[in-house]
């Protein structure tokens, strides 16, 4: 018998592909929903972007001033780590731009809400939308929609109102805006107030609020106050003023009317609800984990459509939390798919993604997400990872392939390793300490057609298993 010496097989250096992009041997009946057209009379995207640039002109001016005057990561931009502009910076900006400090603060808040500036601790940096402001109409419109979504933060709420009532009004305003959009013209304030009162009453009834009297044992009574008992007129005035402040509507003579921007934005939101109601693969009512499993066999475009439908039916914060909880599980496939879904979420997920960078299992995925969010080309995003992080990610992806993929996919995954040789790969894989290392190496050894290479991989798996 002759002994075999494991060959130093060279690995081809190829850019890793997202697991969701791997071809699947499944039959899919792909249906396409015709792109909906906006209501007749809606301006073209270029005109909408021009209107949005006009609304956000002051915010852009302050953001550009901060970019040039403070420099990247300039200290002292904010006072408390909560995106509040410091007094010194506000006075300096006011002097340079010929405005009052109050105007500067208002424009700064608008820039922050629209993503023109990003605040991290006590330093600020320009957002990607500011960089693309003059050349990318879609970036401009997304920035304005972000401000529209945050209308209740753009204008201080009345101080003499109960926070719970304010929250109810904020939750009820989408229906009021939908009514304005369907009316396609001025609507009397009395009619809007009546609709708001009805919707708030519905919200309270849906929550099944119960009155409670100490010492009295009797059947609970639903608390759904009559509309006349709910003083909502001041809050409607506040909401109208706030929405007018972000450019979504105009008001006067006791009437309110959506602007072209507001009309378009409400239509977009209604379309998102329609998409959610027509979830392509029927996963809209599933948990994050089950939804991701349902998307595992879909091609990337179909999966993204499913993510959008699932996200549209939930609050952003709750959806992001569910996706990250799924990513923390033992299934590596769900980990990768969860971050693909978070890419669909975009900017609202940034804070939560940054918060998980310290978690070893999520760190490589979070760093790649943040790199792409910061504008790095997805093809080059892997360069932000250290060698150890990239190797850990290689093992994690291999675990997903071993659990859910086909044998030839695992063999092809070997070619995506950073290490130029199999011995170098095995040495670094053993060093990173991934909990699935043994299972991955055993599966790779069983799948690889080269007996010598398979033997070397099995030996490495045995050494990891025994601690040798």
C-alpha positions, 0 to 999 in steps of 0.5 A: 500500500502506498500512503497518500500525502494531502495535497496543498490544494490551491483555492480560487479566490472568489468574492463570497455571495450572500447565501440567499443568492445561491441558486436553488433547485426548486420550482417557483411560479413567479408572478409579477404585480404590475407597477401601480401608477400614482393618482392622476395629477401626481407630479413626476418624480423629478418635480416631486424631488424639486418640491422636497428640496425646497421643503428641506432647503434649510436643513440641507444648508445647516447640514452642509455648514456642519460638514464644512465647519465642523469636519468629520467627527467634529467634537462639540456638535451635540450637547448631550449625546441625544442629537441636541445641538450644543449652544456654542455650535448653534450660535456659531452656525447662526452667525455664519448663516445669518439666522437665529439660533432657534432657526438653526436648531429647527433646521438641525432637527429637520436634517436629523429626522430626514437623514441628512446628518447622523449623530453618534454620541457627541459627534455628527457626520453627514448622512449619505443622503446629503452626499447624493442630494444634488444628483439623486432624486430618489435619495431626496424623496426618501429623505422627505418621506423619513421626515413625513414619517416623523412629523409628530417629532418635528413639531413639539406637542402641546404641553398640557395634553396627556401623552397617552392621548397624544399617542392615540392621535398620532396612531389615528392620523394615517386614517385622517390623511387617507381621507384627505387623499381620497377627498382630493381637495380641501376638507373642513376641519370639523369633518377631520375632527369628527373622523379623528374622534371616531378613530380614537374611540375605535382604538380605545375599544380595540384595546378593550380598556377596562374601568376599575373600582377598588373593592367592587367585584363585577363584570368589567366594563369597556371604557370607550368614551363618547367622542364629545368627552375627548378634547381632541381639537387642540391635538388636531390643530397640532397635527395639522400644524406639524404636517404643514411644517413638513410640507405634507399639507396646507391649511387655512379658512378652516380647511386642510388640503394635501400638498402634491408631496403629501398626496404622493406620500399617502398614496405610497403608504396605501400601496405598501399596505396593499403589498402587505395584504398581498404577501407573495408567499403568504408569510405575512402573519408568521413570526420572523423565524417562520417568515425567514424559513419560508423565504429560504427557498425564494430567489433574492428578488422574491425574498425581498418582496416578501420581506417588504410585505412582512415589514409593512404589516409591523412597526419598524422597532418591533420588526427589527427586534424580531429579526435580530432575535431570529439571528441570535438563534442556532440556525445560521441560515436564519442569521444570514437571511435576517440581515438580508431582511434588515437591508430592506429595513434600511436606515431605521435599523441602524441603531439596533444593528450597531448595538449588536456589533459587540455580539460575536455571533452577529458581529460579522453580519452587522459590520457588513450591514453597516459598511453597505449602509455607509455607502461601501460597495457590497462587492467590497464590504467584506474588506471591513472584516478582520481575517478572524471575522471573515473566517468565522463568517465562512464557517457560519455560512458553511454551517448554513449550507451543511444544514440546508444546502446541497453537497455541491454547494458546500464544496463550492463554498470552499472556494470562497475562503480567504485562505489560499490553501486548505492547510491554511484554511483549516488552521485558521478555522480551528483558531476562530472557535466557531461552535459548529466547526466540527460539524462543518468540517465533517460535512465538508470531508464527507462531501468533497470528492478528493480523498486526500483533501477529505482525509485532511479535513477529517483529521482537522475535525478530529483534532478540534473535537479532541482539543488536539 
